[in-house]
Amino acid sequence: MQTSETEIISRVRGFVQENFLYMQPDFVLADEDRLLEKGVVDSMGVAEMISLIESEFGVRASEDEISEANFGSLRAIARYVADKQSALVS
C-alpha cells in the first residue's frame, strides 16, 4: 500500500519525538533538518528508524541503501519509503 510522503513524515516525526526528543519538548525539527548533524539520532537511532520503516511501511532497506541520502532527514526518509513502496506496487 502506498503511503503519502506527508503521512510518512508525520509518523516518523512522531517516532523521533517519542524516542529521541522526549527530553527536549521545545526542539523544533524541520523536515529537511539533518538528523545526525543536529544530534537527533546516532547510528543506533538510525537502526531503530530502519526497524520502524520496515514494520510500519513494509519497506526493507538493503545495506547499500542505508545512507545519509535516504535516512538523513524526515523528508529523505519519506521520499525513500514512497519510492520503495511504489516500486513494490509496479
GUTORVO-993335 format. One record per atom (N, C-alpha, C): residue number from 0; residue in one letter; atom name; x, y, z. Coordinates in steps of 0.02 Angstrom, whole numbers, plus 32768, in hexadecimal, padded with zeros to 4 digits. Example, Ala and Ser with C-alpha at 12.3 -4.5 7.8 and 13.67 -1.06 7.14 Angstrom:
BEGIN
r k 0, r a, a N, X 8294, Y 7EE4, Z 8186 .
r k 0, r a, a CA, X 8267, Y 7F1F, Z 8186 .
r k 0, r a, a C, X 8294, Y 7F5B, Z 8186 .
r k 1, r s, a N, X 8282, Y 7F90, Z 8162 .
r k 1, r s, a CA, X 82AC, Y 7FCB, Z 8165 .
r k 1, r s, a C, X 8285, Y 8002, Z 818A .
This chain:
BEGIN
r k 0, r m, a N, X 8029, Y 7FC5, Z 8000 .
r k 0, r m, a CA, X 8000, Y 8000, Z 8000 .
r k 0, r m, a C, X 802C, Y 803F, Z 8000 .
r k 1, r q, a N, X 801B, Y 806D, Z 7FD5 .
r k 1, r q, a CA, X 8041, Y 80AB, Z 7FCF .
r k 1, r q, a C, X 802D, Y 80DD, Z 8006 .
r k 2, r t, a N, X 805E, Y 80F7, Z 8028 .
r k 2, r t, a CA, X 8052, Y 8129, Z 805D .
r k 2, r t, a C, X 806D, Y 816C, Z 8044 .
r k 3, r s, a N, X 8047, Y 81A1, Z 8050 .
r k 3, r s, a CA, X 805E, Y 81E3, Z 8038 .
r k 3, r s, a C, X 809C, Y 81F9, Z 8060 .
r k 4, r e, a N, X 80C5, Y 8223, Z 803F .
r k 4, r e, a CA, X 8101, Y 823C, Z 8061 .
r k 4, r e, a C, X 80EE, Y 8264, Z 809F .
r k 5, r t, a N, X 80B6, Y 8288, Z 809D .
r k 5, r t, a CA, X 80A0, Y 82AF, Z 80D7 .
r k 5, r t, a C, X 8091, Y 8281, Z 8111 .
r k 6, r e, a N, X 806F, Y 8249, Z 8104 .
r k 6, r e, a CA, X 805E, Y 8219, Z 8138 .
r k 6, r e, a C, X 809E, Y 81F8, Z 8154 .
r k 7, r i, a N, X 80CC, Y 81E7, Z 8128 .
r k 7, r i, a CA, X 810B, Y 81C8, Z 813D .
r k 7, r i, a C, X 8131, Y 81F9, Z 816B .
r k 8, r i, a N, X 8136, Y 8237, Z 8157 .
r k 8, r i, a CA, X 8159, Y 8269, Z 8180 .
r k 8, r i, a C, X 8137, Y 826F, Z 81C4 .
r k 9, r s, a N, X 80F6, Y 8271, Z 81C4 .
r k 9, r s, a CA, X 80D0, Y 8278, Z 8203 .
r k 9, r s, a C, X 80DE, Y 823D, Z 8232 .
r k 10, r r, a N, X 80DC, Y 8200, Z 8217 .
r k 10, r r, a CA, X 80E6, Y 81C5, Z 8241 .
r k 10, r r, a C, X 812F, Y 81BF, Z 8259 .
r k 11, r v, a N, X 815E, Y 81CE, Z 822D .
r k 11, r v, a CA, X 81A5, Y 81CB, Z 8240 .
r k 11, r v, a C, X 81B5, Y 8202, Z 8272 .
r k 12, r r, a N, X 8199, Y 823E, Z 8267 .
r k 12, r r, a CA, X 81A3, Y 8276, Z 8296 .
r k 12, r r, a C, X 8189, Y 8262, Z 82DC .
r k 13, r g, a N, X 814E, Y 8243, Z 82DF .
r k 13, r g, a CA, X 8133, Y 822D, Z 831F .
r k 13, r g, a C, X 8161, Y 81FB, Z 8341 .
r k 14, r f, a N, X 817D, Y 81CD, Z 831A .
r k 14, r f, a CA, X 81AC, Y 819B, Z 8335 .
r k 14, r f, a C, X 81EA, Y 81BD, Z 8350 .
r k 15, r v, a N, X 8206, Y 81EC, Z 8329 .
r k 15, r v, a CA, X 8242, Y 8210, Z 833E .
r k 15, r v, a C, X 8235, Y 8238, Z 837D .
r k 16, r q, a N, X 81FD, Y 825B, Z 8380 .
r k 16, r q, a CA, X 81EE, Y 8283, Z 83BC .
r k 16, r q, a C, X 81E4, Y 8256, Z 83F9 .
r k 17, r e, a N, X 81C3, Y 821F, Z 83F0 .
r k 17, r e, a CA, X 81B5, Y 81F1, Z 8427 .
r k 17, r e, a C, X 81F4, Y 81CD, Z 8440 .
r k 18, r n, a N, X 8220, Y 81BB, Z 8412 .
r k 18, r n, a CA, X 825A, Y 8192, Z 8424 .
r k 18, r n, a C, X 829C, Y 81B8, Z 842D .
r k 19, r f, a N, X 82A3, Y 81F2, Z 840C .
r k 19, r f, a CA, X 82E3, Y 8214, Z 840E .
r k 19, r f, a C, X 82DF, Y 825B, Z 842A .
r k 20, r l, a N, X 82A5, Y 827B, Z 8424 .
r k 20, r l, a CA, X 829F, Y 82C1, Z 8439 .
r k 20, r l, a C, X 8272, Y 82CA, Z 8476 .
r k 21, r y, a N, X 8261, Y 8294, Z 8497 .
r k 21, r y, a CA, X 8233, Y 8299, Z 84D0 .
r k 21, r y, a C, X 824E, Y 82C4, Z 8509 .
r k 22, r m, a N, X 828F, Y 82CB, Z 850E .
r k 22, r m, a CA, X 82AD, Y 82F6, Z 8542 .
r k 22, r m, a C, X 82B4, Y 833E, Z 852A .
r k 23, r q, a N, X 82A4, Y 834B, Z 84EB .
r k 23, r q, a CA, X 82AB, Y 838E, Z 84CE .
r k 23, r q, a C, X 8269, Y 83A2, Z 84AD .
r k 24, r p, a N, X 8234, Y 83AD, Z 84D4 .
r k 24, r p, a CA, X 81F2, Y 83BA, Z 84B7 .
r k 24, r p, a C, X 81EF, Y 83F8, Z 848C .
r k 25, r d, a N, X 821D, Y 8427, Z 8495 .
r k 25, r d, a CA, X 821C, Y 8465, Z 846E .
r k 25, r d, a C, X 8246, Y 8461, Z 842E .
r k 26, r f, a N, X 8267, Y 8427, Z 8423 .
r k 26, r f, a CA, X 8291, Y 841F, Z 83E7 .
r k 26, r f, a C, X 8264, Y 841F, Z 83A9 .
r k 27, r v, a N, X 8273, Y 844B, Z 837A .
r k 27, r v, a CA, X 824C, Y 844F, Z 833C .
r k 27, r v, a C, X 8274, Y 842C, Z 8306 .
r k 28, r l, a N, X 8256, Y 83F8, Z 82E9 .
r k 28, r l, a CA, X 8277, Y 83D1, Z 82B6 .
r k 28, r l, a C, X 8255, Y 83DD, Z 8273 .
r k 29, r a, a N, X 8279, Y 83FD, Z 8245 .
r k 29, r a, a CA, X 825E, Y 840A, Z 8203 .
r k 29, r a, a C, X 8267, Y 83CB, Z 81D7 .
r k 30, r d, a N, X 823E, Y 83C7, Z 81A4 .
r k 30, r d, a CA, X 823F, Y 838C, Z 8177 .
r k 30, r d, a C, X 8283, Y 8380, Z 8157 .
r k 31, r e, a N, X 82A8, Y 83B6, Z 814B .
r k 31, r e, a CA, X 82E9, Y 83B1, Z 8128 .
r k 31, r e, a C, X 8325, Y 83AF, Z 8158 .
r k 32, r d, a N, X 831A, Y 83B7, Z 8199 .
r k 32, r d, a CA, X 8351, Y 83B6, Z 81C9 .
r k 32, r d, a C, X 8377, Y 8375, Z 81C6 .
r k 33, r r, a N, X 83BA, Y 8379, Z 81C9 .
r k 33, r r, a CA, X 83E4, Y 833E, Z 81C8 .
r k 33, r r, a C, X 83E3, Y 831E, Z 820E .
r k 34, r l, a N, X 83C8, Y 82E3, Z 8213 .
r k 34, r l, a CA, X 83BD, Y 82C3, Z 8253 .
r k 34, r l, a C, X 83FD, Y 82B4, Z 8279 .
r k 35, r l, a N, X 8430, Y 829C, Z 8257 .
r k 35, r l, a CA, X 8471, Y 828E, Z 8278 .
r k 35, r l, a C, X 8495, Y 82CF, Z 828A .
r k 36, r e, a N, X 8496, Y 82FD, Z 825B .
r k 36, r e, a CA, X 84B8, Y 833D, Z 8265 .
r k 36, r e, a C, X 849B, Y 8364, Z 829F .
r k 37, r k, a N, X 845A, Y 8362, Z 82A7 .
r k 37, r k, a CA, X 8437, Y 8387, Z 82DD .
r k 37, r k, a C, X 843B, Y 8362, Z 831F .
r k 38, r g, a N, X 8456, Y 8325, Z 831E .
r k 38, r g, a CA, X 845B, Y 82FE, Z 835B .
r k 38, r g, a C, X 8419, Y 82DE, Z 8371 .
r k 39, r v, a N, X 83EB, Y 82D9, Z 8342 .
r k 39, r v, a CA, X 83A9, Y 82BC, Z 8351 .
r k 39, r v, a C, X 83B0, Y 8271, Z 835B .
r k 40, r v, a N, X 83D4, Y 8251, Z 832E .
r k 40, r v, a CA, X 83E0, Y 8208, Z 8332 .
r k 40, r v, a C, X 842A, Y 81FA, Z 8329 .
r k 41, r d, a N, X 843E, Y 81BF, Z 8340 .
r k 41, r d, a CA, X 8481, Y 81A6, Z 8333 .
r k 41, r d, a C, X 8479, Y 8167, Z 8308 .
r k 42, r s, a N, X 84AD, Y 8141, Z 82FF .
r k 42, r s, a CA, X 84A8, Y 8107, Z 82D3 .
r k 42, r s, a C, X 8476, Y 80D4, Z 82ED .
r k 43, r m, a N, X 8470, Y 80CD, Z 832F .
r k 43, r m, a CA, X 843D, Y 80A0, Z 834B .
r k 43, r m, a C, X 83F7, Y 80BB, Z 833C .
r k 44, r g, a N, X 83EF, Y 80FC, Z 833E .
r k 44, r g, a CA, X 83AF, Y 811B, Z 832E .
r k 44, r g, a C, X 839B, Y 810E, Z 82E6 .
r k 45, r v, a N, X 83CC, Y 8111, Z 82B9 .
r k 45, r v, a CA, X 83BE, Y 8102, Z 8273 .
r k 45, r v, a C, X 83A6, Y 80B9, Z 826C .
r k 46, r a, a N, X 83C7, Y 808C, Z 8291 .
r k 46, r a, a CA, X 83B2, Y 8046, Z 828F .
r k 46, r a, a C, X 836A, Y 803E, Z 82A9 .
r k 47, r e, a N, X 8359, Y 8063, Z 82DD .
r k 47, r e, a CA, X 8314, Y 8060, Z 82F7 .
r k 47, r e, a C, X 82E2, Y 807B, Z 82C4 .
r k 48, r m, a N, X 82F5, Y 80B0, Z 82A1 .
r k 48, r m, a CA, X 82C8, Y 80CC, Z 826E .
r k 48, r m, a C, X 82BF, Y 809B, Z 8234 .
r k 49, r i, a N, X 82F4, Y 8078, Z 8222 .
r k 49, r i, a CA, X 82EE, Y 8046, Z 81ED .
r k 49, r i, a C, X 82BE, Y 800F, Z 8202 .
r k 50, r s, a N, X 82C1, Y 7FFA, Z 8240 .
r k 50, r s, a CA, X 8291, Y 7FC8, Z 825A .
r k 50, r s, a C, X 824A, Y 7FE2, Z 8256 .
r k 51, r l, a N, X 8241, Y 8021, Z 8269 .
r k 51, r l, a CA, X 81FE, Y 8040, Z 8265 .
r k 51, r l, a C, X 81E5, Y 8040, Z 821D .
r k 52, r i, a N, X 8210, Y 8054, Z 81EF .
r k 52, r i, a CA, X 81FC, Y 8058, Z 81A8 .
r k 52, r i, a C, X 81E9, Y 8013, Z 818D .
r k 53, r e, a N, X 820F, Y 7FE1, Z 81A1 .
r k 53, r e, a CA, X 81FF, Y 7F9D, Z 818B .
r k 53, r e, a C, X 81BC, Y 7F86, Z 81A7 .
r k 54, r s, a N, X 81B0, Y 7F93, Z 81E8 .
r k 54, r s, a CA, X 8172, Y 7F7B, Z 8206 .
r k 54, r s, a C, X 8135, Y 7FA6, Z 81F4 .
r k 55, r e, a N, X 813D, Y 7FE8, Z 81F1 .
r k 55, r e, a CA, X 8105, Y 8015, Z 81E4 .
r k 55, r e, a C, X 80F2, Y 8018, Z 819A .
r k 56, r f, a N, X 8124, Y 8017, Z 816E .
r k 56, r f, a CA, X 8117, Y 8025, Z 8128 .
r k 56, r f, a C, X 8127, Y 7FEA, Z 80F9 .
r k 57, r g, a N, X 813E, Y 7FB2, Z 8115 .
r k 57, r g, a CA, X 814B, Y 7F77, Z 80EC .
r k 57, r g, a C, X 8185, Y 7F7F, Z 80BC .
r k 58, r v, a N, X 81B4, Y 7FAA, Z 80CD .
r k 58, r v, a CA, X 81ED, Y 7FB8, Z 80A1 .
r k 58, r v, a C, X 822C, Y 7F9C, Z 80C1 .
r k 59, r r, a N, X 8251, Y 7F74, Z 809C .
r k 59, r r, a CA, X 8290, Y 7F58, Z 80B6 .
r k 59, r r, a C, X 82C9, Y 7F7E, Z 8096 .
r k 60, r a, a N, X 82F6, Y 7F95, Z 80C1 .
r k 60, r a, a CA, X 8330, Y 7FBB, Z 80A9 .
r k 60, r a, a C, X 836C, Y 7F8C, Z 80A4 .
r k 61, r s, a N, X 838B, Y 7F8B, Z 8069 .
r k 61, r s, a CA, X 83C8, Y 7F64, Z 8061 .
r k 61, r s, a C, X 8402, Y 7F8D, Z 807C .
r k 62, r e, a N, X 8439, Y 7F6C, Z 808B .
r k 62, r e, a CA, X 8472, Y 7F8E, Z 80AA .
r k 62, r e, a C, X 848A, Y 7FC9, Z 8081 .
r k 63, r d, a N, X 848C, Y 7FC2, Z 803F .
r k 63, r d, a CA, X 84A4, Y 7FF8, Z 8015 .
r k 63, r d, a C, X 8473, Y 8032, Z 8010 .
r k 64, r e, a N, X 8436, Y 8029, Z 8027 .
r k 64, r e, a CA, X 8404, Y 805F, Z 8026 .
r k 64, r e, a C, X 8405, Y 8088, Z 8067 .
r k 65, r i, a N, X 8428, Y 806F, Z 8099 .
r k 65, r i, a CA, X 842B, Y 8092, Z 80DA .
r k 65, r i, a C, X 845F, Y 80C9, Z 80D4 .
r k 66, r s, a N, X 8448, Y 8105, Z 80C3 .
r k 66, r s, a CA, X 8475, Y 813D, Z 80B7 .
r k 66, r s, a C, X 8456, Y 817E, Z 80CF .
r k 67, r e, a N, X 847E, Y 81B1, Z 80D2 .
r k 67, r e, a CA, X 8466, Y 81F4, Z 80E3 .
r k 67, r e, a C, X 8432, Y 820B, Z 80B1 .
r k 68, r a, a N, X 843B, Y 81F8, Z 8072 .
r k 68, r a, a CA, X 840B, Y 820C, Z 803E .
r k 68, r a, a C, X 83C6, Y 81F0, Z 804B .
r k 69, r n, a N, X 83C2, Y 81B3, Z 8065 .
r k 69, r n, a CA, X 8381, Y 8193, Z 8071 .
r k 69, r n, a C, X 8366, Y 819A, Z 80B8 .
r k 70, r f, a N, X 8392, Y 81A3, Z 80E9 .
r k 70, r f, a CA, X 837D, Y 81A4, Z 812E .
r k 70, r f, a C, X 8395, Y 81E2, Z 8154 .
r k 71, r g, a N, X 83AD, Y 8214, Z 8130 .
r k 71, r g, a CA, X 83CB, Y 824F, Z 8151 .
r k 71, r g, a C, X 839A, Y 8281, Z 816D .
r k 72, r s, a N, X 835C, Y 8282, Z 8153 .
r k 72, r s, a CA, X 832A, Y 82B2, Z 816B .
r k 72, r s, a C, X 82E5, Y 8292, Z 8165 .
r k 73, r l, a N, X 82B5, Y 82B1, Z 8184 .
r k 73, r l, a CA, X 8270, Y 8297, Z 817E .
r k 73, r l, a C, X 825A, Y 8297, Z 8135 .
r k 74, r r, a N, X 826A, Y 82CC, Z 8110 .
r k 74, r r, a CA, X 8257, Y 82D0, Z 80C8 .
r k 74, r r, a C, X 8279, Y 8298, Z 80A1 .
r k 75, r a, a N, X 82BA, Y 828B, Z 80AE .
r k 75, r a, a CA, X 82DE, Y 8256, Z 808A .
r k 75, r a, a C, X 82BF, Y 8212, Z 8099 .
r k 76, r i, a N, X 82AD, Y 8206, Z 80D7 .
r k 76, r i, a CA, X 828E, Y 81C6, Z 80EA .
r k 76, r i, a C, X 824C, Y 81BF, Z 80C6 .
r k 77, r a, a N, X 8224, Y 81F4, Z 80C5 .
r k 77, r a, a CA, X 81E2, Y 81F1, Z 80A3 .
r k 77, r a, a C, X 81EA, Y 81E2, Z 8059 .
r k 78, r r, a N, X 8219, Y 8204, Z 8039 .
r k 78, r r, a CA, X 8225, Y 81F9, Z 7FF1 .
r k 78, r r, a C, X 823C, Y 81B1, Z 7FE5 .
r k 79, r y, a N, X 8269, Y 8199, Z 800E .
r k 79, r y, a CA, X 8283, Y 8155, Z 8008 .
r k 79, r y, a C, X 824B, Y 8122, Z 8010 .
r k 80, r v, a N, X 8223, Y 8129, Z 8045 .
r k 80, r v, a CA, X 81ED, Y 80F9, Z 8052 .
r k 80, r v, a C, X 81B9, Y 80FB, Z 8019 .
r k 81, r a, a N, X 81A6, Y 8137, Z 8004 .
r k 81, r a, a CA, X 8175, Y 813D, Z 7FCD .
r k 81, r a, a C, X 818F, Y 811E, Z 7F8D .
r k 82, r d, a N, X 81CF, Y 8129, Z 7F7D .
r k 82, r d, a CA, X 81ED, Y 810B, Z 7F41 .
r k 82, r d, a C, X 81EE, Y 80BF, Z 7F46 .
r k 83, r k, a N, X 8201, Y 80A5, Z 7F81 .
r k 83, r k, a CA, X 8204, Y 805C, Z 7F8A .
r k 83, r k, a C, X 81BE, Y 803E, Z 7F85 .
r k 84, r q, a N, X 818C, Y 805F, Z 7FA3 .
r k 84, r q, a CA, X 8148, Y 8045, Z 7FA0 .
r k 84, r q, a C, X 812E, Y 8045, Z 7F58 .
r k 85, r s, a N, X 813C, Y 807A, Z 7F32 .
r k 85, r s, a CA, X 8123, Y 807B, Z 7EED .
r k 85, r s, a C, X 8146, Y 8046, Z 7EC3 .
r k 86, r a, a N, X 8185, Y 8037, Z 7ED2 .
r k 86, r a, a CA, X 81A9, Y 8002, Z 7EAE .
r k 86, r a, a C, X 818A, Y 7FBE, Z 7EBE .
r k 87, r l, a N, X 8171, Y 7FB5, Z 7EFB .
r k 87, r l, a CA, X 8151, Y 7F75, Z 7F0E .
r k 87, r l, a C, X 810F, Y 7F6C, Z 7EE9 .
r k 88, r v, a N, X 80EC, Y 7FA4, Z 7EDD .
r k 88, r v, a CA, X 80AA, Y 7FA2, Z 7EBE .
r k 88, r v, a C, X 80B0, Y 7F95, Z 7E74 .
r k 89, r s, a N, X 80E3, Y 7FB3, Z 7E53 .
r k 89, r s, a CA, X 80E8, Y 7FAC, Z 7E0A .
r k 89, r s, a C, X 8109, Y 7F6E, Z 7DF3 .
